[in-house]
Amino acid sequence: MEIVKAKTAGFCFGVDRAVKLTYDLLEKGNKIATLGPLIHNPQCVADLEAKGAVTANSPEDIPEGYEVIIRSHGVSEQVEHQLKQKCKKVHDATCPFVAKIHRIAKQAETEGKTLLVAGNPQHPEVEGIVGHSAGEVFVFENLQQLEEISTPEIWEKGVFVVAQTTFQVTKWLECAEFIKKVYTNAKIFDTICNATLARQEEAEELSRRCDLMVIIGGHHSSNTQKLVSVARQFTKAIAVETAAELDLQQLKGLKRVGVTAGASTPSSVIEEVLNRMSDVIREEELSFEEMINSDSMKPVRAGDIVKGVVTSILPNEIQVDIDGKQTGIVKFDDFTDDASVQLNEAVKVGEELELYVLNVRDQEGIANLSRKKLEENKGRQEVREAAENGTVLEGTVSEVNKGGLVVKVKGVRVFVPASQTTLRRNEDYSALDKQKVQLVIKEYNPPRRIVGSIREVLAAEADAKRAAFWETVEEGKTYTGVVKSLTSYGAFVDIGGVDGLVHISELSWNRIKHPSEMLSVGDTIEVYVKSLDNENKKVSLGYKKAEDNPWEKLKNEYPIGSVFTAPVVSLTKFGAFVRILPGVDGLVHISEISNERVEKVQDALQVGDEVQVKLLDVDFDKKRISLSMKAVQENTEEATEE
């Protein structure tokens, strides 16, 4: 077994500074108290107490005449004031990175900005940060909580955003991405400690190539738990506080084990754990030859890919036999994400499955297996290759939020920013939820993030459609298109990758004030090409049909001499206009209103009157129609005389 120790394991600068200061003061004989445990390591704290240090939970608990040390987490302004009032002397060992966040918090208060803090609200560091701003402060632990507190009122007055120095990097990047995409007046400060970032990056790199990660640190240490979380994304990981907690059985049979430690872990504890791990190497060396020569002795290890034959199917798990020598269990959640799947329909007894080994319960000899993890690992490889080659992938949208979409691609979560979700800016992308989409990978940097673009695929498809369109288009050709937008002067219609304009005058034979009187965005309509501008790639479209032309109806249905009843729609000094058909009005001249002399049109007619008229003449070129009420009266009088 090879043991690989992380270069960054152990005390960070801030913790090392606080510990050395405390030991130095104790050696000088000073009466020292620390406000809270100096670091998240019980062994170190116990050693300091053995040398005379007192751990106080509050300023009131500090004995009279004692000097106090503010630990690297820092404290609020109120607690600082209490300590100066109470204690003989105050030694401020606040980490410089934390002190910087305190200054930012104070600046947020001064400028009247809301302070957003990414971190654990119960963590002493976060409590101290919050206590340095008397303004509005919100704490969030993940993207979901950030979205819940995001209201227009908060963002309108501006915000400062900081992170706990040990906040998980992947979560911080996800939250920062959301803020950048949705809000333009937010000021984001990257306050995660460099040492924290380096530890998490190295933990990720080690866990990718090790069979097991051993994380050494206090069980209540935030940065230690973050390291465990990072490592478990890629391999099995265990956390120990001391060498005595290390179960050597978990190490046997492994090829490579990685070791790292939180920022509060003394080097002496790390060495004790490494020495205990070396005992396993010495034991394995004694029986190495025997193990090599016996296939039956080769253990199934975490991270292995195995083949198992299904022996039993229960509602919530599948049992398999691995090479006739070991039992494996695939729980429902490790088989599929689809809650509607029935295991007894998905697999059959006797079927062979390829599976990933999550872990092995040594005492029971049972291996916990996963088909999902195997597919995810294969999927990651395919996604990585697609990122390198520019290959188009297909996935299903699993989540929609203000920042964009999350697409599941071969079991891998890919984030698509809002700007990369659709072809047109500001287009609603929520309709893509639970839909299959095609995308390309623009950034592959797990576990931080994998970023994709749907828009780039749509743009390529649109380019191909446009090229095909311009090769085949001709004036008069008919297309079925979709209305994409409306303006005061017309409607833009997508006719296959190209948007053509239907001018408002082409929408209706009648006069309309706005295209919305005829169409809505999303309508599917039939249009034809009126004219083309090949140089500028512009298309003018027609929508209204010749057979609907009211002047054609007039020609066919109203011969000269026709008598009919129609409403008066407007009055002028020289006559009245009568509506024959929608969009077609005829003039009854003042001289044609009555056999008697009419001085004013308003004396004889009102708008809305229904009158009988006779069609005297039509000038189709000038769109002028002459009507007569008098001619109808004369015809009536003649008929009466007869």
C-alpha positions in Angstrom: 0.0 0.0 0.0 1.2 3.5 -1.0 0.5 6.4 1.4 0.4 9.8 -0.2 0.3 12.8 2.2 -1.0 16.2 1.0 1.5 19.0 1.0 -0.9 21.4 2.6 -2.1 19.2 5.5 -2.1 20.7 9.0 -2.1 24.2 10.6 -2.9 27.1 8.4 -1.2 30.5 8.9 -4.0 31.9 11.1 -4.2 28.9 13.4 -0.5 28.4 13.6 -0.1 32.1 14.6 -2.7 31.8 17.4 -1.3 28.5 18.8 2.3 29.8 18.9 1.2 33.1 20.6 -0.6 31.1 23.3 2.3 28.8 24.0 4.7 31.7 24.1 2.6 33.6 26.6 2.2 30.5 28.8 5.9 29.9 28.8 6.5 33.4 30.1 4.2 32.7 33.0 1.3 34.9 31.9 -2.2 34.0 33.1 -3.9 33.2 29.8 -7.6 32.5 28.9 -8.9 31.8 25.4 -12.4 32.9 24.4 -13.8 29.5 23.3 -11.5 26.6 22.3 -8.5 28.1 20.6 -8.8 25.6 17.7 -11.1 22.7 16.7 -8.7 20.1 18.1 -9.4 18.6 21.5 -5.9 17.3 22.0 -4.2 20.7 21.4 -6.8 22.4 23.6 -6.2 19.8 26.4 -2.4 20.3 26.1 -2.8 24.1 26.5 -5.1 23.6 29.5 -2.5 21.3 31.0 0.0 24.2 30.7 -2.4 26.6 32.5 -4.6 28.0 29.9 -8.3 28.6 30.7 -11.0 28.1 28.1 -13.8 30.6 28.7 -17.2 30.4 26.9 -18.0 34.1 27.4 -16.3 37.3 28.6 -18.0 36.8 32.0 -16.3 33.4 32.5 -12.7 34.9 32.3 -11.1 34.9 35.7 -10.0 38.2 37.2 -6.4 39.2 36.4 -6.2 37.0 33.3 -5.1 38.1 29.8 -7.4 36.9 27.0 -6.6 35.6 23.5 -9.1 36.2 20.7 -8.8 33.0 18.5 -8.4 33.1 14.8 -12.2 33.0 14.2 -12.5 36.6 15.5 -15.4 38.0 17.5 -18.0 40.7 17.1 -17.5 44.4 17.9 -19.7 44.0 21.0 -17.6 41.1 22.4 -14.4 43.0 21.7 -15.7 45.9 23.8 -16.7 43.5 26.6 -13.2 41.9 26.6 -11.4 45.3 26.8 -13.6 46.3 29.8 -13.2 42.9 31.6 -9.6 41.8 31.0 -6.2 42.9 32.0 -4.9 42.6 28.4 -6.4 41.5 25.1 -4.3 39.6 22.5 -6.1 39.6 19.1 -5.1 36.5 17.2 -7.9 37.0 14.6 -6.8 35.5 11.3 -5.9 38.3 8.8 -8.3 36.9 6.3 -11.1 37.1 8.8 -10.1 40.6 9.9 -10.4 41.6 6.2 -14.0 40.4 6.2 -14.7 42.4 9.3 -13.6 45.5 7.5 -15.8 44.7 4.5 -18.8 44.2 6.9 -18.2 47.6 8.5 -17.9 49.2 5.0 -21.3 47.6 4.0 -22.8 49.3 7.1 -21.2 52.6 6.3 -22.5 52.6 2.7 -26.0 51.4 3.6 -25.6 48.1 1.8 -27.0 44.7 2.7 -24.4 42.2 3.8 -24.8 38.6 2.5 -22.5 36.0 4.2 -22.0 32.5 2.8 -21.4 30.2 5.7 -22.7 28.4 8.7 -24.7 30.9 10.9 -23.7 28.9 14.0 -20.0 29.0 13.3 -18.0 31.4 15.5 -16.4 33.0 12.5 -19.7 33.9 10.9 -21.1 35.1 14.2 -18.1 37.5 14.5 -18.6 38.7 10.9 -22.3 39.4 11.4 -21.4 41.3 14.6 -19.2 43.8 12.7 -22.2 45.3 10.7 -25.1 47.1 12.3 -26.9 47.1 9.0 -29.0 44.5 7.3 -27.3 41.1 7.2 -28.3 37.7 5.8 -26.5 34.4 6.1 -26.9 31.5 3.6 -25.4 28.1 3.4 -26.2 27.1 -0.2 -27.7 28.3 -3.5 -31.2 27.4 -2.4 -31.1 29.5 0.7 -29.5 32.4 -1.4 -32.4 32.2 -3.8 -34.9 32.2 -0.9 -33.6 35.5 0.6 -33.1 37.2 -2.8 -35.8 39.8 -3.0 -36.0 42.9 -5.2 -35.8 45.2 -2.1 -32.5 43.7 -1.1 -30.9 44.0 -4.5 -32.2 47.4 -5.3 -30.2 49.1 -2.5 -27.1 47.1 -3.3 -25.3 44.2 -1.5 -21.9 43.2 -0.4 -21.3 39.4 -0.6 -18.6 37.6 1.4 -17.8 34.0 2.4 -16.7 32.2 5.5 -13.0 31.6 5.0 -13.6 27.8 5.1 -16.7 27.8 2.9 -16.8 25.0 0.3 -15.3 26.3 -2.9 -17.8 24.6 -5.2 -20.8 26.0 -3.4 -19.2 29.5 -3.4 -18.7 29.4 -7.1 -22.2 28.2 -7.7 -23.6 31.1 -5.6 -21.3 33.7 -7.1 -22.3 32.6 -10.6 -26.0 33.0 -9.6 -25.4 36.5 -8.2 -23.4 37.7 -11.3 -26.0 36.4 -13.7 -29.1 37.8 -12.0 -27.9 41.0 -10.2 -25.7 43.8 -11.6 -25.2 46.0 -8.5 -23.8 43.3 -6.2 -20.2 43.6 -5.0 -18.7 40.2 -4.5 -15.6 39.7 -2.3 -13.7 36.3 -2.7 -12.8 35.9 1.0 -12.2 32.1 1.1 -8.8 31.6 2.6 -6.0 30.7 0.2 -5.1 27.8 2.4 -8.6 26.5 2.4 -8.8 26.7 -1.4 -5.4 24.9 -1.7 -6.4 22.1 0.7 -9.7 21.5 -1.1 -8.0 21.5 -4.5 -5.3 19.1 -3.3 -7.9 16.9 -1.6 -9.8 16.6 -4.9 -6.7 15.8 -6.9 -5.6 13.1 -4.3 -9.1 11.5 -4.1 -9.2 11.1 -7.8 -6.2 8.7 -7.8 -6.5 7.0 -4.4 -8.6 4.1 -3.2 -9.3 5.8 0.1 -8.8 9.3 1.7 -8.1 9.7 5.4 -9.0 13.1 6.6 -7.4 14.1 10.0 -9.0 16.8 12.1 -11.5 17.7 14.8 -15.0 16.3 14.3 -16.4 19.8 14.9 -13.9 21.5 12.5 -15.7 23.2 9.5 -12.7 23.0 7.2 -12.1 19.3 8.0 -15.7 18.4 7.2 -15.4 20.4 3.9 -12.4 18.2 3.0 -14.4 15.1 3.7 -17.2 16.3 1.5 -14.8 17.1 -1.4 -13.0 13.8 -1.2 -16.2 11.7 -1.1 -17.2 13.0 -4.5 -14.5 10.8 -6.0 -13.6 8.0 -3.6 -14.3 6.6 -0.2 -13.2 8.9 2.7 -13.0 8.5 6.4 -12.5 11.2 9.1 -10.4 10.6 12.2 -9.5 12.9 15.1 -6.6 10.8 16.4 -4.6 7.8 15.4 -6.6 5.7 17.9 -9.8 6.2 15.8 -8.2 4.7 12.7 -9.6 1.3 11.8 -6.7 -0.6 10.1 -9.1 -3.1 8.6 -10.4 -0.4 6.3 -6.9 0.0 4.8 -6.1 -3.6 4.1 -5.9 -4.6 0.4 -5.8 -1.0 -0.8 -3.2 0.1 -3.4 -3.0 3.8 -2.6 -4.3 5.9 0.4 -4.3 9.7 0.5 -3.9 11.6 3.7 -4.8 15.2 4.4 -5.7 17.2 7.5 -7.7 20.2 8.4 -6.3 23.6 9.3 -6.6 22.9 13.1 -4.7 19.6 13.1 -1.3 19.7 14.8 1.6 18.0 12.9 2.1 15.6 15.8 -1.3 14.1 15.3 -0.7 13.8 11.6 2.5 11.9 12.3 0.8 9.5 14.7 -1.8 8.6 12.1 0.8 8.1 9.4 2.8 5.8 11.7 -0.3 3.7 12.5 -1.0 3.4 8.8 2.5 2.2 8.2 1.7 -0.9 10.4 -0.7 -2.0 7.6 2.1 -1.8 5.0 4.4 -4.0 7.2 1.6 -6.6 7.7 0.9 -6.7 3.9 4.5 -7.1 3.0 4.6 -10.4 5.0 1.8 -12.0 3.0 2.1 -10.2 -0.3 3.4 -13.1 -2.4 0.6 -15.4 -1.1 -2.0 -12.8 -2.0 -0.6 -12.4 -5.5 -0.7 -16.1 -6.2 -4.3 -16.6 -5.1 -7.1 -15.0 -7.1 -9.6 -16.1 -4.6 -7.9 -13.9 -2.0 -8.1 -10.7 -4.0 -10.6 -8.5 -2.2 -13.3 -6.4 -3.7 -12.3 -2.9 -2.9 -14.0 0.5 -3.0 -13.7 1.9 -6.5 -13.5 -1.4 -8.3 -15.7 -2.3 -11.2 -17.3 -5.7 -10.8 -19.8 -8.0 -12.5 -22.5 -9.4 -10.3 -25.3 -11.9 -11.1 -28.7 -11.0 -9.7 -29.8 -13.5 -7.1 -32.7 -11.6 -5.4 -34.9 -8.6 -6.1 -36.6 -6.7 -3.3 -38.7 -3.5 -3.7 -35.9 -1.3 -2.4 -32.7 -3.3 -3.3 -31.1 -5.9 -5.6 -28.8 -8.6 -4.3 -26.1 -9.9 -6.5 -23.4 -12.6 -6.4 -19.8 -11.4 -7.2 -17.7 -14.1 -8.7 -19.4 -16.7 -6.5 -17.5 -15.5 -3.4 -19.1 -12.3 -2.2 -22.6 -10.8 -1.8 -23.3 -7.4 -3.1 -26.3 -5.1 -2.6 -27.5 -2.4 -4.9 -30.0 -0.1 -3.1 -32.8 1.6 -5.1 -31.2 5.0 -4.9 -27.9 3.6 -6.2 -29.7 1.9 -9.1 -31.7 4.8 -10.5 -33.0 8.4 -10.0 -36.3 7.5 -11.5 -38.8 6.9 -8.6 -41.3 5.3 -11.0 -39.0 2.4 -11.8 -40.0 -1.1 -10.6 -36.8 -3.1 -9.8 -38.5 -6.4 -10.6 -39.3 -5.0 -14.1 -35.9 -3.3 -14.6 -33.8 -6.5 -13.9 -34.4 -10.2 -13.8 -32.9 -12.9 -11.5 -29.8 -14.4 -13.3 -29.1 -11.2 -15.2 -25.4 -10.0 -15.0 -24.9 -6.4 -14.1 -21.7 -4.3 -14.3 -21.4 -2.3 -11.0 -19.2 0.1 -9.1 -18.1 -0.8 -5.6 -19.0 2.0 -3.1 -17.6 0.3 0.0 -17.2 -3.1 1.6 -18.6 -3.9 5.1 -15.6 -6.0 6.2 -17.2 -7.6 9.2 -20.2 -8.8 7.1 -18.4 -9.3 3.9 -21.1 -7.4 1.9 -20.2 -4.9 -0.8 -22.4 -1.9 -1.4 -22.7 -1.4 -5.1 -24.0 1.2 -7.5 -25.1 1.3 -11.1 -25.6 5.0 -11.0 -22.0 5.7 -9.9 -20.7 3.5 -12.7 -22.8 5.3 -15.3 -21.8 8.6 -13.7 -18.1 7.8 -14.0 -18.5 6.7 -17.6 -20.5 9.8 -18.2 -17.8 12.0 -16.7 -15.3 10.5 -19.1 -17.6 11.0 -22.0 -18.4 14.6 -20.9 -14.6 15.3 -20.5 -13.9 14.0 -24.0 -16.8 16.0 -25.4 -15.4 19.1 -23.8 -12.1 18.4 -25.5 -13.6 17.5 -28.9 -16.5 19.9 -29.0 -19.0 17.0 -29.4 -22.7 17.8 -29.0 -24.3 15.9 -26.1 -27.9 15.2 -25.2 -29.3 15.6 -21.7 -32.5 16.3 -19.7 -33.1 19.5 -17.8 -33.5 18.6 -14.1 -33.5 22.0 -12.5 -34.5 25.6 -13.4 -33.4 28.6 -11.4 -32.7 32.3 -11.9 -29.1 31.7 -12.8 -29.9 29.2 -15.6 -30.5 25.4 -15.9 -29.0 22.2 -14.6 -28.9 19.5 -17.2 -28.3 15.8 -16.4 -25.9 14.5 -19.1 -25.1 10.8 -18.8 -25.6 11.1 -15.0 -23.4 14.2 -14.8 -24.7 17.6 -13.6 -24.0 20.3 -16.1 -24.8 24.0 -15.4 -26.1 26.1 -18.3 -26.0 29.9 -17.5 -29.2 31.8 -18.4 -27.4 33.6 -21.3 -26.6 30.2 -22.9 -30.1 28.6 -22.6 -31.9 30.0 -25.6 -31.1 31.5 -29.0 -32.6 34.9 -28.2 -31.7 37.0 -25.2 -34.3 37.4 -22.5 -36.3 34.5 -23.9 -38.1 32.5 -21.2 -36.1 29.3 -20.7 -38.4 27.9 -17.9 -40.3 25.9 -20.6 -37.2 23.7 -21.0 -37.8 22.1 -17.6 -37.8 18.3 -17.8 -37.1 18.6 -21.6 -34.4 16.9 -23.6 -31.8 19.3 -24.9 -28.6 19.3 -26.9 -25.6 21.2 -25.6 -21.8 21.5 -25.9 -19.4 21.6 -22.9 -17.7 24.9 -22.6 -15.9 24.4 -19.3 -14.9 21.1 -17.6 -13.5 21.7 -14.2 -15.0 19.3 -11.6 -15.9 19.4 -8.8 -16.0 23.2 -9.1 -18.3 23.2 -12.1 -19.1 21.8 -15.5 -20.6 24.5 -17.8 -22.5 23.9 -21.0 -24.2 25.9 -23.7 -27.5 25.1 -25.4 -27.4 28.4 -27.3 -24.3 27.4 -29.2 -25.9 24.3 -30.6 -29.1 26.2 -31.5 -27.0 28.9 -33.2 -25.2 26.2 -35.3 -28.5 24.7 -36.3 -29.9 28.1 -37.1 -26.8 28.9 -39.3 -27.4 25.6 -41.2 -31.1 26.4 -41.6 -30.3 30.0 -42.8 -27.8 28.6 -45.4 -30.4 26.1 -46.7 -33.1 28.8 -46.8 -31.1 31.3 -48.9 -30.2 28.5 -51.3 -33.9 27.6 -52.0 -35.9 30.8 -51.3 -37.6 32.7 -54.1 -40.3 35.4 -54.3 -43.8 34.1 -54.1 -42.8 30.9 -52.2 -45.1 30.0 -49.3 -43.8 29.1 -45.8 -45.4 28.1 -42.5 -43.8 30.2 -39.8 -44.0 31.1 -36.1 -44.5 34.7 -34.9 -41.4 35.6 -32.8 -42.0 39.3 -32.0 -44.3 42.2 -32.6 -43.4 45.8 -33.2 -45.4 48.9 -34.0 -44.6 48.5 -37.7 -45.1 44.8 -38.1 -44.5 41.2 -37.1 -41.3 39.1 -37.3 -41.9 35.6 -38.3 -39.4 32.7 -38.2 -39.7 30.8 -41.5 -37.0 28.2 -40.9 -33.9 29.8 -39.2 -34.6 33.2 -40.8 -36.9 36.0 -39.5 -38.9 37.8 -42.1 -40.9 40.9 -41.6 -44.6 41.1 -42.3 -45.3 44.9 -42.5 -48.4 46.1 -40.6 -49.9 47.0 -44.0 -49.6 43.4 -45.1 -51.4 42.0 -42.1 -54.9 43.0 -43.0 -57.0 44.5 -45.8 -58.5 46.7 -43.1 -56.7 49.5 -41.3 -55.2 48.4 -38.0 -53.4 50.3 -35.3 -51.0 47.6 -34.1 -50.1 44.0 -35.2 -51.4 42.6 -31.9 -54.9 43.2 -33.3 -54.2 40.3 -35.7 -51.4 38.2 -34.2 -49.8 37.0 -31.0 -46.3 35.8 -30.3 -46.1 32.1 -30.8 -48.9 31.9 -33.5 -48.2 29.6 -36.4 -49.2 31.3 -39.7 -48.8 30.9 -43.4 -46.9 33.6 -45.2 -45.4 34.1 -48.6 -42.2 35.9 -49.8 -43.0 39.4 -51.2 -39.4 40.5 -51.8 -35.8 39.6 -51.0 -32.7 41.6 -50.2 -29.9 39.0 -50.7 -27.1 41.4 -50.0 -28.4 42.3 -46.5 -30.2 39.0 -46.0 -33.6 40.5 -45.4 -37.0 39.0 -46.3 -40.3 40.9 -46.7 -43.3 38.7 -46.2 -47.0 38.9 -47.1 -49.8 37.6 -44.9 -53.1 38.9 -46.2 -54.6 36.8 -49.0 -55.9 38.1 -52.4 -59.2 36.3 -52.1 -59.9 38.3 -48.9 -59.4 41.6 -50.7 -62.7 43.5 -50.1 -62.3 45.3 -53.4 -62.4 42.0 -55.2 -65.5 41.1 -53.2 -67.1 44.4 -54.2 -66.3 43.7 -57.9 -67.9 40.2 -57.7 -70.8 40.9 -55.4 -71.9 44.5 -56.1 -72.5 45.3 -59.8 -73.2 48.9 -60.9 -76.8 49.8 -60.2 -77.0 47.5 -57.1 -79.3 48.8 -54.3 -78.5 47.9 -50.7 -78.7 49.1 -47.2 -75.5 50.2 -45.4 -74.5 52.2 -42.3 -73.3 55.8 -42.3 -69.7 55.8 -40.8 -68.6 59.5 -41.2 -69.9 62.9 -42.3 -68.1 65.7 -44.2 -69.1 69.0 -45.6 -69.5 67.5 -49.1 -71.3 64.3 -48.2 -71.5 61.1 -46.2 -69.4 57.9 -46.3 -71.3 54.7 -46.1 -69.6 51.3 -45.2 -70.3 48.8 -48.0 -67.8 46.1 -46.8 -65.2 46.1 -44.0 -62.5 48.3 -45.5 -64.6 49.6 -48.3 -66.5 52.9 -47.9 -68.5 54.7 -50.6 -69.4 58.4 -50.8 -72.9 59.8 -51.0 -72.4 63.3 -52.3 -74.5 66.0 -50.6 -76.3 66.4 -54.0 -77.2 62.7 -54.0 -78.7 62.6 -50.5 -82.2 63.8 -51.3 -84.4 65.2 -54.1 -84.9 68.2 -51.9 -82.0 70.7 -51.4 -79.7 69.8 -48.5 -77.8 72.7 -46.9 -75.9 70.7 -44.3 -75.2 67.0 -44.4 -75.8 66.9 -40.6 -79.3 68.1 -41.1 -80.2 65.0 -43.1 -77.9 62.2 -41.8 -76.2 61.1 -38.6 -73.4 58.6 -38.1 -74.9 55.1 -37.5 -78.0 55.7 -39.7 -78.9 52.8 -41.9 -79.6 54.1 -45.4 -80.6 52.6 -48.8 -78.1 53.5 -51.5 -77.6 52.8 -55.2 -74.1 52.0 -56.6 -73.5 54.6 -59.3 -69.8 54.1 -60.1 -66.5 52.5 -58.9 -63.0 53.7 -59.8 -60.9 50.6 -58.7 -57.6 52.2 -59.5 -58.2 55.2 -57.3 -60.4 53.2 -54.8 -63.3 55.6 -55.1 -67.0 54.7 -55.0 -70.0 56.9 -55.8 -73.3 56.2 -54.1 -76.8 57.8 -54.3 -79.7 57.9 -51.9 -81.6 60.2 -54.2 -81.6 57.6 -57.0 -83.2 55.1 -54.7 -85.9 57.6 -53.8 -86.6 58.4 -57.5 -86.9 54.7 -58.3 -89.3 54.3 -55.4 -91.4 57.3 -56.5 -91.6 56.0 -60.1 -92.6 52.6 -58.9 -95.3 54.3 -56.8 -96.7 56.3 -59.8 -96.8 53.1 -61.9 
